[in-house]
Amino acid sequence: MTLDVVDAAAAQPVIDAGRFILRPVRKSDAGLFAMYAGDRRVAEATHSIPHPLPPGAAEGFVTRAIKRPADEDIWVMDGSQSSLPEVLGVISLKRMDVEKYNRDQSEVGYWVAPAFWNLGIASAAVQALVDANPQANRAMFAEVFQDNPGSARVLTNAGFQYLGDAETFSVARGARVPTWTYIRKLG
């Protein structure tokens, strides 16, 4: 059986987040991804972005983001329609347990470029994604590093409830980092 591969723009909706939109990733985003994700502060706030960012990593991310079918939908926080920059950050929904259990749940992940921190960008993006619920989830989960209370506020402001403490590996930090886990039940 062969799966047809289509691009993300055909498979993902554009979501209105107020001052900006959440749109599928484009090949032209790679340069800004490399600049923003190459910032140590961004990389160290994520599980998977290495620092320093290796050559070709942004292009590889774009290729993965636009390939379909995929277990993760990735959107760009795009402010160009409101005189803001075209790329403010990235937000994603990664399907969980699809093959084994199909529980209709996903994990939210996001990062915002440092120039746009403390402007409500992440809060608006998470709330828009929850409101749109593009994967028709019954629950969304999220995990933030305990040394990033701002990201925890983003989640609680969007109605996520604290579940407990855990830890995960951060590639940029090269270490396991304590986390807080959250859930948002839907529908």
Secondary structure as GFF3:
##gff-version 3
##sequence-region A 1 187
A	DSSP	alpha_helix	8	11	.	.	.	ID=ss1
A	DSSP	beta_strand	15	16	.	.	.	ID=ss2
A	DSSP	beta_strand	21	24	.	.	.	ID=ss3
A	DSSP	three_ten_helix	27	29	.	.	.	ID=ss4
A	DSSP	alpha_helix	30	37	.	.	.	ID=ss5
A	DSSP	alpha_helix	40	43	.	.	.	ID=ss6
A	DSSP	alpha_helix	57	66	.	.	.	ID=ss7
A	DSSP	beta_strand	72	78	.	.	.	ID=ss8
A	DSSP	three_ten_helix	80	82	.	.	.	ID=ss9
A	DSSP	beta_strand	89	96	.	.	.	ID=ss10
A	DSSP	beta_strand	105	112	.	.	.	ID=ss11
A	DSSP	three_ten_helix	114	116	.	.	.	ID=ss12
A	DSSP	alpha_helix	121	132	.	.	.	ID=ss13
A	DSSP	beta_strand	139	145	.	.	.	ID=ss14
A	DSSP	alpha_helix	149	157	.	.	.	ID=ss15
A	DSSP	beta_strand	161	170	.	.	.	ID=ss16
A	DSSP	beta_strand	175	185	.	.	.	ID=ss17
###
